[in-house]
Amino acid sequence: GSSRSRERERERERPSQSTGRSTMSRWAKDFAGVTYDVLFQRWICRKVPAMRNIGDEDIVGLNVVVTGCTSGIGKAAAYEFARRDCNLFLACRNSSKGEKLRGELLEMCRKEGGSKKRNNNIRIMILDLSSLDSVVCFAKEFNSMKVPLDVLVNNAGVFAMGAPRTMCLGKYELHLLTNFLSNGLLTLLLLPSLLRAAGSKGGKSKVIMVNSKLHQMCTGFKFGDPNFDKGYHSKKAYAQSKLAQFLFTNALRTKLQSIEGAKGSAASRVQLMTLHPGNVTTDVVRTLPNIVQKAYNTIMPLFLLSPEEGARSTLFAATASTANDDSKEVFNYFNSNCEPTMPSVEARDPAEAQKVWEWTLGEVDPYLSKEAKELVLAMNV
């Protein structure tokens, strides 16, 4: 009897051991993939042209919102959008930095010359993604202009590498709020303006989600502990925020395409694309010790992309006429070389996307405008 009991106990243990080995194998594979991406980043992107040569669409006069635009990839993208004569809305947390950038962009446009327009309409708007109230104020101000929103670039994000956990609003972990929940709310609130662009004759609008290859390091959203009250690590929190953004975007894309009625055709022309900008030299290490920062700034530029190079995939998604159609089979996801690429297994799970969608609506419902709530209701029918 005792030998049979021991055998049954071993049988119960085998699945967990197998699962453990599978998890370790998956982690090793993903870690190797990310490491390869870092070491061979420049080789991977060797065929990508300079940013000013990317895309084939004329975007002169289009209305473009860029978040996180005063540094890094967002600033590089803002320069190129301004150079191409867009009506540019700089969504900035810091107004003085925003005004400084606006001055730089206007000076750049004056020096370049040779354009039909060159009186760029560049506007500063305050947006702090660590505050859902700030998101509401930004969207209310933009929607009140009653202008079409042709391109929304959700670029702003944070990776507090190695830093202790930070809670915002007394409720949300920093990465969860800034990288996912706030830009999800922003996108929902700006849907009326996005639909206005897509509703014009032959019109469309684009939402660009600047994501990360690190989304694949998360094997599932922690619905029971999204803030990592237990077992917090900045990399885990960052990876989860990017996976959540991916799943929410997939859910929104599906629901927009299923809207019935007068707004249905316009909704199907709201194109949502997600991208990995590459491993870029930014201030991501600002939370690490000075000696580590100095080593990073000395060594890593040999391997990593510059912000201008990292912004190329953003410009490609925003300005290439075939970007959306060419990437449908891979959930509209692009790598840093501007090529469609398959995201992680978890990012492709429609059931998880629906769960993240429902969780998100539960969190942001008090912040949704009447018009946004009506659209959400139409999508959930």
Disulfide bonds with the S-S distance in Angstrom:
none
